[in-house]
């Protein structure tokens, strides 16, 4: 036998990221020499950002919008994570053109949260505090929601009264969170909700199925090399899943981080990544290992 390398067939960009990057590339191709402003990193992957940066994509922050000279001559891309209504109003007042690439799954989640708020429910969001998608969700309801990042935060919010268990509750999840962890959070919350709890299944189906696929993929290989950007929330969740199934899991963001000592001569190596990991980078990693 000899060392073999397999790339997990479903790893790579999710549909929302593919759509956003496709629209960015289309704009840059159609407007040679013109830059495109991305409000926040279009994808949480340093290698892909460098590739797009060479084509003219420039990452900016919210504070930069009001300071853009000649804003009517610039174009701002809203990435797949989505934004609160205030961002669109800020861009409108500045007179800047907008390409809205909010993922359709995120748009539906934003709408569902607004509707729950109109029903005068206390809203709970299972998500990463400060994550762009979560900030966009909070903005839909004037930040009138409780964000829970993990079980510890849930129990603390229940014990200190931040979550009012005597009120009807509705819980939503950030689209890229762990389905298993969300289920555990919902179970505990439902046991404590005295006035009822409505649970919304808002994790992206692509993300949910990837959890199941990586579960099996990790167990069927001797070594797992997980590729994602250092700032990818989805990458951390999926890499932790792989490591829970296979302790010989290594997390890298570039080919340069590969360590030959990780591999034995007959190992079956699996290469996989996050929803923000480009396929070309997975192929580079696999080829380097070979």
Steps between C-alpha positions, in 0.01 A plus 500: 500500500593866469375829637173608338329839505128566449317834494156490661269546203264752660766725653543847356290812468133487590243641257485841667875552480513374139231754409678791673841425351347442156334841504822665621703339221235592243513866608881512494513329160244742355671806649875455435717728710215581739500382859207343684451571870396205717339588833698259714690200368295339223618161627690399813795357313828689468616324182176573313500860621852544360389354164201735478704792628734463204195544274390822671283398798564727800368419847360797694327549834176675590689807615660536158171551317450860608858590410502368143593780256263525201269226638270511195791363296557203732321168543454323833442124526289366788635150565302181559484553879251784456474836673258688729265757342720784629778401262280539193383838626861607557594401145192675360582824680861480379376452142704186442386223264422166670524140381303297755633144524322402821445124492132411433507271806611793717235726346228250596642481853499881530135507393404226749663688786317821409170310496570345840575844640166627370333214693651655815710194578833503679752403234805286565773460239742209522810642336847643539502831684622774266476286186393698192192286439391532863546878493280510191235295679507722808458803276167367373345542847689799638729262692200384706622140522726286717804341332610164641835365384513174699339300781684695769358828371151351482506381861634835617228690313233271647633535854543879496165568337628634168277238339148546634364147528154631591470657151445317170844434350618446145850374419691524172847385404774669300499312169849351540483363856519136610163319471591273793587790729185686395289196584657482848440871559136466393444199725619680813310817411176312436523341846519845662255693278183527709301699241600299197789486253489514120808340344597608148721275287713772341835324454582489129424155356838501322674559832290240682572230240870585508507412871367154421740452208808608696401274788533193276795639300708558815445149631593341166846660474817463707584871486279804437642827371237768547549818298337831590580863578599588854194727537243251366230425759366214289855368464548476875170317545572248223863447598393429860252246364774326300732494801228349720479209254869480413770625742751513214333812361716798407371849426687709242426812297772461236720240330803637685363373832506131400736293718629175339532343845120478517492218245606136495596317178168313476262763636165578343491879514175696475502867399191709575400856577242757602226666298748787454786283367556520123522173310825607333667526842382151600651366178828681569517345846423151371768527232757627752431203729535257209 
